[in-house]
Amino acid sequence: MSDEIAIRQDADRYTIVVDGVDAGFESFADLPDGSRVLYHTEVDPAFGGRGLAGTLVAGVLDDIRARGKRFVAVCP
């Protein structure tokens, strides 16, 4: 049985949802030139080991590309 996974975009983050439960997020900020800065990815430890961070980042990048935007990834 596989989990139902969705990615939702909110005002300043993308959230990965597993079986209806928020499992993690990717925070972003938009720059005046239209670029989207991705600056923090987090997955709840209860959902660890499932590859959800990679699934989330891949979905976020797909969405940004589909919108014709550029992205900047930073890791503090």
Helices and strands as residue ranges (DSSP letters): E 5-9, E 13-18, E 21-30, E 36-43, G 45-47, H 52-66, E 71-73
